[in-house]
Amino acid sequence: MSNSRDSRSPVSPLPPGSGAAVVDTGFIPVRAKLLEVAAFLDRVERHEVADDFRCEALREAAQVLVDGRPERARRILEKLSDPTSEPEAISSGKAALGAWRPVKK
C-alpha cells in the first residue's frame, strides 16, 4: 500500500488568498514556540548563564520579530549565521552551536 501524500505537505492546505486561514492554522503552534523561547530564556537567567553568546544571539534575533520589516526569517538566520567567508585553519565546531561566536583576539 503506497502513500501518495507528500509528508512535507500541510495537514490542511490553505485556500489561496485566505489570510484569516493563515492565522487560524498557524497561530497556536507559533504561540507554543514563542512560549518555549520565553521559558528557555527564563531558565538561563535563573541559572545565571544568560550572557552566553547563544542566549545573546537569541535576544538579538527576537528584536527582528518586532521591527516591522519584511523577511524576518532570512534576517534572523543571517543574524545567527557565521558572516565570514574564510575557512578556519582548525574547526572550532561552531556549526553545531547554532549561533555565531566571533573569535576573540
DSSP file (Angstrom, degrees, kcal/mol; ACC not computed):
  #  RESIDUE AA STRUCTURE BP1 BP2  ACC     N-H-->O    O-->H-N    N-H-->O    O-->H-N    TCO  KAPPA ALPHA  PHI   PSI    X-CA   Y-CA   Z-CA
    1    1 A M              0   0    0      0, 0.0     2,-0.3     0, 0.0     0, 0.0   0.000 360.0 360.0 360.0 121.3    0.0    0.0    0.0
    2    2 A S        -     0   0    0      2,-0.0     2,-0.7     0, 0.0     3,-0.0  -0.715 360.0-137.9-100.5 149.9    1.6    3.3   -1.1
    3    3 A N        -     0   0    0     -2,-0.3     0, 0.0     1,-0.1     0, 0.0  -0.913  14.6-172.7-105.5 110.1    1.0    6.6    0.5
    4    4 A S        +     0   0    0     -2,-0.7     2,-0.3     2,-0.1    -1,-0.1   0.573  54.3 104.2 -80.4  -8.3    0.7    9.2   -2.3
    5    5 A R  S    S-     0   0    0      1,-0.1     2,-0.4    -3,-0.0    -2,-0.1  -0.575  77.1-121.8 -79.0 133.2    0.7   12.1    0.1
    6    6 A D    >   -     0   0    0     -2,-0.3     3,-1.6     1,-0.1    -2,-0.1  -0.596  14.8-141.5 -71.7 126.2    3.9   14.1    0.4
    7    7 A S  T 3  S+     0   0    0     -2,-0.4    -1,-0.1     1,-0.3    -2,-0.0   0.685  99.5  56.7 -66.6 -16.6    5.0   14.0    4.1
    8    8 A R  T 3  S+     0   0    0      2,-0.1    -1,-0.3     3,-0.0     3,-0.1   0.570  84.2 102.6 -89.7  -8.5    6.1   17.7    3.9
    9    9 A S  S <  S-     0   0    0     -3,-1.6    -4,-0.0     1,-0.1     0, 0.0  -0.453  82.6 -99.8 -76.5 148.1    2.7   18.9    2.8
   10   10 A P        -     0   0    0      0, 0.0    -1,-0.1     0, 0.0    -4,-0.1  -0.235  25.8-119.6 -64.5 156.3    0.5   20.7    5.4
   11   11 A V  S    S+     0   0    0      1,-0.3    -2,-0.1    -3,-0.1    -3,-0.0   0.926 106.6  19.5 -62.1 -46.3   -2.3   18.6    7.0
   12   12 A S  S    S-     0   0    0     13,-0.0    -1,-0.3     0, 0.0    13,-0.0  -0.877  88.5-138.9-128.5 100.4   -5.0   21.0    5.7
   13   13 A P        -     0   0    0      0, 0.0    -4,-0.0     0, 0.0    -2,-0.0  -0.234  22.0-118.4 -59.5 143.5   -3.8   23.2    2.8
   14   14 A L        -     0   0    0      1,-0.1     3,-0.1     8,-0.0     5,-0.0  -0.606  25.5-112.3 -83.2 140.3   -4.9   26.8    2.9
   15   15 A P    >   -     0   0    0      0, 0.0     3,-1.6     0, 0.0     6,-0.1  -0.463  47.1 -90.7 -67.5 144.3   -7.1   28.2    0.2
   16   16 A P  T 3  S+     0   0    0      0, 0.0     3,-0.1     0, 0.0     0, 0.0  -0.280 110.1  13.5 -56.8 136.8   -5.3   30.7   -2.0
   17   17 A G  T 3  S+     0   0    0      1,-0.2     2,-1.1    -3,-0.1     3,-0.2   0.648  85.4 136.2  75.7  16.0   -5.7   34.3   -0.7
   18   18 A S    <>  +     0   0    0     -3,-1.6     4,-1.3     1,-0.2     3,-0.2  -0.694  20.4 169.0-100.9  84.2   -7.1   33.2    2.7
   19   19 A G  H  > S+     0   0    0     -2,-1.1     4,-1.5     1,-0.2     3,-0.3   0.885  78.0  54.4 -61.1 -40.3   -5.3   35.5    5.1
   20   20 A A  H  > S+     0   0    0      1,-0.2     4,-3.0     2,-0.2    -1,-0.2   0.865 104.1  56.1 -62.5 -35.3   -7.6   34.5    8.0
   21   21 A A  H  > S+     0   0    0      2,-0.2     4,-2.6     1,-0.2     5,-0.3   0.846 101.3  57.6 -66.4 -32.8   -6.8   30.8    7.4
   22   22 A V  H  X S+     0   0    0     -4,-1.3     4,-2.3    -3,-0.3    -1,-0.2   0.942 112.7  40.0 -60.8 -46.5   -3.1   31.6    7.8
   23   23 A V  H  X S+     0   0    0     -4,-1.5     4,-2.4     2,-0.2     5,-0.3   0.934 114.8  52.2 -67.5 -46.7   -3.7   32.9   11.2
   24   24 A D  H  < S+     0   0    0     -4,-3.0     4,-0.3     1,-0.2    -2,-0.2   0.886 118.3  37.2 -57.5 -40.5   -6.3   30.2   12.1
   25   25 A T  H  < S+     0   0    0     -4,-2.6    -1,-0.2    -5,-0.2    -2,-0.2   0.855 125.8  34.4 -81.5 -36.9   -3.9   27.5   11.1
   26   26 A G  H  X S+     0   0    0     -4,-2.3     4,-1.9    -5,-0.3     5,-0.2   0.682  94.1  80.8 -97.6 -18.3   -0.6   28.9   12.3
   27   27 A F  H  X S+     0   0    0     -4,-2.4     4,-2.9    -5,-0.2     5,-0.2   0.926  91.7  47.5 -61.1 -51.6   -1.3   30.9   15.5
   28   28 A I  H  > S+     0   0    0     -4,-0.3     4,-2.1    -5,-0.3    -1,-0.2   0.920 114.2  45.5 -61.5 -47.5   -1.4   28.1   18.1
   29   29 A P  H  > S+     0   0    0      0, 0.0     4,-1.7     0, 0.0    -1,-0.2   0.898 116.1  46.8 -63.3 -37.0    1.8   26.3   17.0
   30   30 A V  H  X S+     0   0    0     -4,-1.9     4,-2.4     2,-0.2    -2,-0.2   0.895 109.0  54.6 -71.0 -38.7    3.6   29.6   16.8
   31   31 A R  H  X S+     0   0    0     -4,-2.9     4,-2.3    -5,-0.2    -1,-0.2   0.921 107.8  50.5 -57.3 -44.9    2.3   30.7   20.2
   32   32 A A  H  X S+     0   0    0     -4,-2.1     4,-2.0     1,-0.2    -1,-0.2   0.891 110.0  49.6 -62.3 -40.6    3.7   27.5   21.7
   33   33 A K  H  X S+     0   0    0     -4,-1.7     4,-2.1     2,-0.2    -1,-0.2   0.892 109.6  51.4 -66.5 -39.3    7.1   28.1   20.1
   34   34 A L  H  X S+     0   0    0     -4,-2.4     4,-2.3     1,-0.2    -2,-0.2   0.911 110.3  48.7 -64.0 -42.4    7.2   31.7   21.4
   35   35 A L  H  X S+     0   0    0     -4,-2.3     4,-2.6     1,-0.2    -1,-0.2   0.867 108.6  54.7 -64.0 -36.1    6.3   30.5   24.9
   36   36 A E  H  X S+     0   0    0     -4,-2.0     4,-2.2     2,-0.2    -2,-0.2   0.906 108.5  47.8 -64.2 -41.3    9.1   27.8   24.6
   37   37 A V  H  X S+     0   0    0     -4,-2.1     4,-2.5     2,-0.2    -2,-0.2   0.931 112.1  49.8 -63.5 -45.9   11.6   30.5   23.8
   38   38 A A  H  X S+     0   0    0     -4,-2.3     4,-2.2     1,-0.2    -2,-0.2   0.916 111.1  48.9 -60.3 -43.9   10.5   32.7   26.7
   39   39 A A  H  X S+     0   0    0     -4,-2.6     4,-2.3     2,-0.2    -1,-0.2   0.893 110.1  52.0 -63.6 -40.0   10.7   29.7   29.1
   40   40 A F  H  X S+     0   0    0     -4,-2.2     4,-2.4     2,-0.2     5,-0.2   0.940 110.1  47.9 -61.0 -47.5   14.2   28.9   27.9
   41   41 A L  H  X S+     0   0    0     -4,-2.5     4,-1.8     1,-0.2    -2,-0.2   0.873 110.3  52.7 -64.1 -36.4   15.4   32.5   28.5
   42   42 A D  H  X S+     0   0    0     -4,-2.2     4,-2.4    -5,-0.2    -1,-0.2   0.924 109.7  49.4 -60.8 -44.0   13.8   32.4   31.9
   43   43 A R  H  X S+     0   0    0     -4,-2.3     4,-2.0     1,-0.2    -2,-0.2   0.919 109.9  48.9 -63.6 -44.5   15.7   29.2   32.7
   44   44 A V  H  <>S+     0   0    0     -4,-2.4     5,-3.0     1,-0.2     6,-0.6   0.857 111.8  50.4 -67.6 -31.5   19.1   30.5   31.6
   45   45 A E  H ><5S+     0   0    0     -4,-1.8     3,-1.4    -5,-0.2    -1,-0.2   0.920 108.9  51.0 -69.1 -42.3   18.6   33.7   33.6
   46   46 A R  H 3<5S+     0   0    0     -4,-2.4    -2,-0.2     1,-0.3    -1,-0.2   0.859 113.4  45.8 -60.8 -34.4   17.7   31.7   36.7
   47   47 A H  T 3<5S-     0   0    0     -4,-2.0    -1,-0.3    -5,-0.2    -2,-0.2   0.324 113.9-121.7 -92.9   7.9   20.9   29.6   36.2
   48   48 A E  T < 5S+     0   0    0     -3,-1.4    -3,-0.2    -5,-0.1    -2,-0.1   0.850  82.7 111.1  57.6  41.6   22.9   32.8   35.6
   49   49 A V    > < +     0   0    0     -5,-3.0     3,-1.9    -6,-0.1     6,-0.2   0.098  31.1 116.2-125.0  21.0   24.1   31.9   32.1
   50   50 A A  T 3   +     0   0    0     -6,-0.6    -5,-0.1     1,-0.3    -1,-0.1   0.653  67.4  67.8 -66.0 -15.0   22.1   34.5   30.1
   51   51 A D  T 3  S+     0   0    0     -7,-0.2    -1,-0.3     4,-0.1    -2,-0.1   0.446  70.2 123.8 -85.9   1.8   25.3   36.1   29.0
   52   52 A D  S X> S-     0   0    0     -3,-1.9     4,-2.4     1,-0.1     3,-0.5  -0.367  74.7-120.0 -57.5 139.8   26.2   33.0   26.9
   53   53 A F  H 3> S+     0   0    0      1,-0.2     4,-2.1     2,-0.2    -1,-0.1   0.803 112.4  55.3 -57.2 -31.0   26.7   34.2   23.3
   54   54 A R  H 3> S+     0   0    0      2,-0.2     4,-2.0     1,-0.2    -1,-0.2   0.895 108.5  46.7 -70.2 -39.4   23.9   31.9   22.1
   55   55 A C  H <> S+     0   0    0     -3,-0.5     4,-2.3    -6,-0.2    -2,-0.2   0.899 112.2  50.8 -67.8 -40.2   21.4   33.4   24.5
   56   56 A E  H  X S+     0   0    0     -4,-2.4     4,-2.3     1,-0.2    -2,-0.2   0.904 108.9  52.1 -61.9 -40.5   22.6   36.9   23.5
   57   57 A A  H  X S+     0   0    0     -4,-2.1     4,-2.5    -5,-0.2    -2,-0.2   0.887 108.2  51.4 -63.4 -39.2   22.1   35.9   19.8
   58   58 A L  H  X S+     0   0    0     -4,-2.0     4,-2.4     2,-0.2    -1,-0.2   0.919 109.6  49.2 -64.0 -43.0   18.5   34.7   20.6
   59   59 A R  H  X S+     0   0    0     -4,-2.3     4,-1.1     2,-0.2    -2,-0.2   0.907 112.7  47.6 -64.2 -39.9   17.7   38.0   22.2
   60   60 A E  H  X S+     0   0    0     -4,-2.3     4,-0.7     1,-0.2     3,-0.4   0.909 112.3  49.7 -65.3 -41.3   19.1   40.0   19.3
   61   61 A A  H >X S+     0   0    0     -4,-2.5     3,-0.9     1,-0.2     4,-0.8   0.866 103.8  60.0 -65.3 -35.6   17.2   37.8   16.8
   62   62 A A  H >X S+     0   0    0     -4,-2.4     4,-0.6     1,-0.3     3,-0.6   0.816  95.2  63.3 -63.1 -30.1   14.0   38.3   18.8
   63   63 A Q  H >< S+     0   0    0     -4,-1.1     3,-0.7    -3,-0.4     4,-0.3   0.829  95.2  60.3 -63.0 -30.7   14.3   42.0   18.2
   64   64 A V  H X< S+     0   0    0     -3,-0.9     3,-1.1    -4,-0.7     5,-0.3   0.837  93.4  66.2 -64.9 -32.7   13.9   41.3   14.5
   65   65 A L  H << S+     0   0    0     -4,-0.8     3,-0.3    -3,-0.6    -1,-0.2   0.820 110.5  33.7 -58.8 -31.4   10.5   39.8   15.2
   66   66 A V  T << S+     0   0    0     -3,-0.7    -1,-0.2    -4,-0.6    -2,-0.2   0.267  88.4  95.8-111.7  11.3    9.0   43.1   16.2
   67   67 A D  S <  S-     0   0    0     -3,-1.1    -1,-0.2    -4,-0.3    -2,-0.1   0.577  85.1-129.3 -82.3  -6.2   10.9   45.6   14.0
   68   68 A G        +     0   0    0     -4,-0.3    -3,-0.1    -3,-0.3    -1,-0.1   0.541  65.5 125.6  76.3   5.6    8.0   45.6   11.4
   69   69 A R        -     0   0    0     -5,-0.3    -1,-0.3     1,-0.1     3,-0.2  -0.679  59.9-109.6 -97.9 154.0   10.4   45.0    8.5
   70   70 A P  S    S+     0   0    0      0, 0.0    -1,-0.1     0, 0.0     5,-0.1  -0.118  89.3  43.4 -75.0 174.8    9.9   42.1    6.0
   71   71 A E     >  +     0   0    0      3,-0.1     4,-2.3     1,-0.1     5,-0.2   0.875  61.3 161.6  58.9  45.1   12.0   38.9    5.5
   72   72 A R  H  >  +     0   0    0      1,-0.2     4,-2.8     2,-0.2     5,-0.3   0.906  69.3  53.4 -61.4 -43.4   12.2   38.2    9.2
   73   73 A A  H  > S+     0   0    0      1,-0.2     4,-2.4     2,-0.2    -1,-0.2   0.927 111.4  45.6 -60.8 -45.4   13.2   34.6    8.8
   74   74 A R  H  > S+     0   0    0      1,-0.2     4,-2.4     2,-0.2    -1,-0.2   0.929 114.6  48.0 -62.6 -44.9   16.1   35.4    6.4
   75   75 A R  H  X S+     0   0    0     -4,-2.3     4,-2.0     2,-0.2    -2,-0.2   0.867 111.9  49.0 -68.3 -35.9   17.3   38.2    8.6
   76   76 A I  H  X S+     0   0    0     -4,-2.8     4,-1.8     2,-0.2    -1,-0.2   0.931 111.2  50.1 -67.0 -44.4   17.2   36.1   11.8
   77   77 A L  H  X S+     0   0    0     -4,-2.4     4,-0.9    -5,-0.3    -2,-0.2   0.913 111.4  48.8 -59.9 -42.0   19.0   33.3   10.1
   78   78 A E  H  < S+     0   0    0     -4,-2.4     3,-0.5     1,-0.2    -1,-0.2   0.885 108.5  54.1 -64.1 -37.9   21.7   35.7    8.9
   79   79 A K  H  < S+     0   0    0     -4,-2.0    21,-0.3     1,-0.2    -1,-0.2   0.837 113.9  41.8 -64.8 -32.7   22.0   37.1   12.4
   80   80 A L  H  < S+     0   0    0     -4,-1.8    20,-0.5    19,-0.1    -1,-0.2   0.560 103.8  87.1 -90.0  -9.4   22.6   33.6   13.8
   81   81 A S  S  < S-     0   0    0     -4,-0.9    19,-0.1    -3,-0.5    14,-0.0  -0.537  88.8 -96.4 -97.1 158.0   25.0   32.5   11.0
   82   82 A D        -     0   0    0     -2,-0.2    -1,-0.1     1,-0.1    -2,-0.1  -0.575  30.1-164.1 -68.5 118.9   28.7   32.9   10.5
   83   83 A P        +     0   0    0      0, 0.0    -1,-0.1     0, 0.0     2,-0.1   0.513  55.6 103.2 -85.7  -3.5   29.3   36.0    8.4
   84   84 A T        -     0   0    0      1,-0.1    -2,-0.0     2,-0.1     0, 0.0  -0.382  51.8-164.0 -80.4 158.1   32.9   35.2    7.5
   85   85 A S        +     0   0    0     -2,-0.1    -1,-0.1     2,-0.1    -3,-0.0   0.533  64.3  87.1-115.2 -12.6   33.9   33.7    4.2
   86   86 A E  S    S-     0   0    0      1,-0.0    -2,-0.1     0, 0.0     2,-0.1  -0.754  78.8-122.0 -91.1 133.1   37.4   32.4    5.0
   87   87 A P        -     0   0    0      0, 0.0     2,-0.2     0, 0.0    -2,-0.1  -0.383  27.6-110.3 -70.1 151.4   37.6   28.9    6.4
   88   88 A E        -     0   0    0      1,-0.1     3,-0.2    -2,-0.1     0, 0.0  -0.519  14.9-131.6 -76.6 148.8   39.2   28.3    9.8
   89   89 A A  S    S+     0   0    0      1,-0.3     2,-0.4    -2,-0.2    -1,-0.1   0.896 100.6  22.5 -65.7 -39.6   42.6   26.6    9.9
   90   90 A I  S    S-     0   0    0     -3,-0.0    -1,-0.3     0, 0.0     2,-0.1  -0.998  95.7-114.5-129.7 127.5   41.2   24.3   12.7
   91   91 A S        -     0   0    0     -2,-0.4    -2,-0.0    -3,-0.2     0, 0.0  -0.339  17.3-163.2 -64.1 135.6   37.5   23.8   13.1
   92   92 A S        -     0   0    0     -2,-0.1    -1,-0.1     0, 0.0     0, 0.0   0.479  41.7-117.1 -93.4  -5.1   36.0   25.1   16.3
   93   93 A G    >   +     0   0    0      1,-0.0     3,-1.9     3,-0.0     4,-0.2   0.616  67.6 144.2  79.1  12.4   32.8   23.1   15.9
   94   94 A K  G >>  +     0   0    0      1,-0.3     3,-1.8     2,-0.2     4,-0.7   0.733  55.8  72.9 -60.6 -23.5   30.8   26.3   15.6
   95   95 A A  G 34 S+     0   0    0      1,-0.3     3,-0.4     2,-0.2    -1,-0.3   0.823  97.2  50.7 -61.2 -28.4   28.4   24.8   13.1
   96   96 A A  G <4 S+     0   0    0     -3,-1.9    -1,-0.3     1,-0.2    -2,-0.2   0.469  95.8  72.7 -87.0  -1.2   26.9   22.7   15.9
   97   97 A L  T <4 S-     0   0    0     -3,-1.8    -1,-0.2    -4,-0.2    -2,-0.2   0.740  89.5-137.1 -89.2 -23.7   26.4   25.7   18.2
   98   98 A G  S  < S+     0   0    0     -4,-0.7     2,-0.3    -3,-0.4    -3,-0.1   0.345  78.0  59.6  86.6  -8.2   23.5   27.3   16.4
   99   99 A A  S    S-     0   0    0     -5,-0.3     2,-0.3     2,-0.0   -18,-0.2  -0.989  86.5-108.3-149.4 149.6   24.8   30.8   16.7
  100  100 A W        -     0   0    0    -20,-0.5   -19,-0.1    -2,-0.3   -43,-0.0  -0.623  25.7-164.1 -84.1 134.9   28.0   32.5   15.5
  101  101 A R        -     0   0    0     -2,-0.3    -7,-0.1   -44,-0.0     3,-0.1  -0.972  21.4-127.9-117.5 116.6   30.6   33.5   18.1
  102  102 A P        -     0   0    0      0, 0.0     2,-0.4     0, 0.0   -20,-0.0  -0.327  31.0-106.6 -60.0 143.6   33.2   35.9   16.9
  103  103 A V        -     0   0    0      1,-0.1     2,-0.4     2,-0.0     0, 0.0  -0.593  32.2-131.3 -73.1 126.2   36.7   34.8   17.6
  104  104 A K              0   0    0     -2,-0.4    -1,-0.1     1,-0.1    -3,-0.0  -0.660 360.0 360.0 -81.7 130.5   38.2   36.7   20.4
  105  105 A K              0   0    0     -2,-0.4    -1,-0.1     0, 0.0    -2,-0.0   0.402 360.0 360.0-105.0 360.0   41.7   38.1   19.6
